[in-house]
Amino acid sequence: MYHQLISEQRSQIFALLQKKTARKDIAAIVGISQATLSREIKRNSTPSGKYIWTKAHDMAMERRRRTVSNSRLSDELVWRIKEYIVNDQWSPRQISGYLRVNEGIRVSHQSIYNIIHDDPTGKLAGHTRHQMKYRHHPKGGHLPVKDRVSIHERSKEVDGKRFGDFEMDLIVDPAQRAILTLVEKSTNMLLMRKLPFGKQSKPLAKAVRRLLLPYKDRLKTITTDNGPEFAAHKDITKWLGVPVYFADPYCPWQKGAIENTNKLIRQYIPKKDSFENYTDKRIMAIQKKLNERPREKLNFSTPKCEFFKHVL
């Protein structure tokens, strides 16, 4: 293990190096291993290769400030933070907020980012959303959806604050297999199902009915895009008693909740993956993961917790 040196030890190293003392002897005099000495000289020398103890100490202290401040975090807490990242894919801000709100533990999200940056294996970074190079490509070249109702006719009360407003979309794989996604705007609660019949509008409408029927009395609106897969929107309205509104073409920000949620889903289901490899059970597990992530928007409560406050 690398031994953290103090300024006096660094001044000793500097003086002994000036005297051309053998490194084996320097290590013995300073009271460190030869490996620690070698690493110290390598990490904290100037760009020209000179070891000057004052500069070496400044470099070491700056590095320590940039790292997690692990000296202030217990090994158990660092382990828990890594577990949240690897097992649950929580972001540093989510972890920081959750620990503060629920356990009174204060650790900055920047410190958690530093844990990720300082992981030599790269494993932690691989579990962050930033690794996903997902970009939304708006749909185009379709015939207009018949009898569509424009988002501009939707009530201004659909502002993400009241409960019961949903957004709807699909994610698709390279073979155009589809997964239906629905998000309640105020809580970010996700409902998702694999569609056995792909992007066919009638089976899709039935899937929407199955997902939302338990909450029928609380539904207020559904907003989606102009894909032909949503052509059976009138069936959804008839079965659930909820109006369906359509965003303007090429305006994904008009349904930002579902767009952002789909990006989170892609953390688990990369764009190039075939949905044949994802069972219904696995998709439900992904839904559960996302609904149990703390959200800053919810004061680091979870979508699941906040959603069921309204329906139970």
C-alpha positions, -999 to 999 in steps of 0.1 A, spaced: 0 0 0 12 35 -8 22 54 23 12 91 25 43 111 32 45 143 54 64 174 45 94 165 67 99 132 50 98 149 16 125 174 27 146 144 39 142 127 5 152 159 -12 183 164 9 195 128 6 190 129 -32 211 160 -34 239 140 -16 236 112 -42 225 87 -14 214 53 -27 176 50 -29 178 18 -7 195 39 20 171 68 16 141 45 21 156 31 53 165 66 67 131 81 59 113 50 72 94 40 40 96 11 16 116 14 -16 84 10 -36 69 40 -18 100 61 -24 101 52 -61 64 61 -65 69 94 -46 97 105 -68 79 94 -100 46 111 -91 58 143 -76 89 153 -96 88 184 -119 83 179 -156 120 181 -161 124 152 -137 138 171 -107 125 163 -72 121 195 -52 105 188 -19 84 220 -16 69 215 -51 65 177 -45 45 184 -13 23 210 -31 16 185 -59 7 158 -34 -16 180 -15 -34 192 -46 -38 156 -57 -53 147 -24 -77 176 -26 -88 165 -61 -93 130 -50 -122 120 -29 -109 133 3 -109 96 12 -91 105 45 -125 120 55 -146 91 42 -146 58 59 -138 27 39 -173 15 46 -188 47 31 -166 45 0 -176 9 -4 -213 18 -2 -209 46 -27 -193 22 -51 -221 -3 -46 -247 24 -55 -228 32 -87 -222 -4 -98 -254 -21 -86 -279 7 -90 -263 31 -115 -271 61 -93 -254 93 -102 -231 111 -78 -257 138 -72 -283 112 -64 -260 94 -40 -250 126 -23 -286 138 -19 -299 104 -8 -272 101 19 -278 137 31 -316 135 32 -321 100 45 -290 94 67 -276 128 75 -243 119 58 -227 148 40 -205 139 11 -203 162 -20 -212 149 -54 -178 161 -66 -161 138 -41 -181 110 -56 -171 120 -91 -135 119 -79 -140 83 -67 -150 74 -102 -122 93 -118 -96 77 -95 -108 42 -101 -79 26 -120 -101 -2 -134 -125 21 -151 -153 -1 -138 -171 27 -120 -172 50 -150 -187 21 -170 -217 22 -148 -224 60 -153 -249 75 -177 -221 96 -193 -207 64 -210 -239 62 -231 -235 80 -264 -272 82 -270 -287 108 -293 -323 112 -302 -330 111 -339 -364 125 -345 -388 105 -366 -396 118 -401 -411 108 -434 -444 95 -419 -480 102 -430 -498 124 -404 -516 106 -376 -553 109 -383 -573 130 -360 -543 140 -340 -548 167 -313 -519 192 -312 -500 198 -280 -509 235 -284 -545 225 -274 -533 210 -242 -540 228 -209 -512 250 -195 -517 231 -162 -496 203 -178 -464 217 -164 -449 188 -146 -462 198 -112 -497 182 -110 -502 144 -109 -517 124 -137 -500 138 -168 -481 111 -188 -457 111 -217 -454 81 -241 -428 68 -265 -411 38 -279 -375 26 -279 -366 4 -308 -337 -20 -316 -320 -23 -350 -346 -48 -362 -374 -24 -352 -386 -44 -322 -401 -21 -297 -405 -14 -260 -433 9 -249 -423 35 -223 -447 57 -202 -436 83 -177 -458 103 -152 -444 138 -154 -446 150 -118 -430 119 -102 -409 104 -131 -425 70 -125 -417 47 -154 -439 20 -169 -425 -1 -197 -434 -32 -216 -419 -52 -245 -443 -52 -275 -446 -87 -291 -461 -72 -322 -435 -45 -326 -447 -10 -336 -483 -20 -347 -506 7 -334 -536 -15 -323 -516 -39 -301 -497 -9 -287 -529 8 -277 -539 -23 -258 -506 -24 -240 -511 12 -229 -546 3 -216 -531 -26 -196 -504 -4 -181 -526 26 -172 -559 10 -164 -551 6 -126 -547 44 -125 -575 53 -148 -592 76 -122 -561 97 -118 -552 101 -155 -553 136 -170 -534 136 -202 -510 116 -224 -485 133 -247 -465 116 -275 -449 122 -308 -462 117 -344 -451 82 -351 -476 60 -369 -474 35 -340 -496 59 -321 -523 60 -348 -547 41 -325 -548 70 -300 -586 72 -301 -588 37 -287 -566 48 -258 -590 77 -252 -620 55 -254 -607 29 -230 -591 51 -205 -610 84 -208 -578 104 -212 -570 128 -241 -539 121 -262 -519 151 -274 -492 151 -301 -460 171 -299 -448 192 -329 -425 173 -353 -388 174 -344 -395 190 -310 -384 163 -285 -382 190 -257 -420 192 -257 -420 158 -241 -387 161 -222 -397 137 -193 -399 106 -216 -369 117 -237 -347 119 -206 -361 86 -192 -354 68 -225 -318 79 -222 -317 64 -187 -331 31 -201 -304 31 -227 -279 28 -198 -293 -7 -194 -303 -14 -230 -277 0 -255 -291 10 -289 -273 -17 -308 -287 -45 -286 -314 -68 -299 -345 -68 -277 -347 -106 -283 -320 -108 -255 -343 -90 -230 -370 -111 -213 -401 -95 -198 -386 -102 -164 -354 -84 -172 -373 -54 -185 -393 -53 -153 -361 -53 -133 -348 -23 -153 -381 -5 -146 -377 -13 -109 -341 0 -109 -351 33 -124 -382 38 -102 -361 32 -71 -334 58 -80 -335 89 -59 -341 121 -79 -330 156 -71 -363 169 -85 -381 148 -58 -358 160 -30 -340 127 -34 -371 106 -28 -378 80 -55 -404 80 -83 -420 48 -69 -424 64 -34 -439 97 -47 -461 80 -73 -478 57 -49 -485 86 -25 -511 96 -51 -527 63 -60 -529 44 -27 
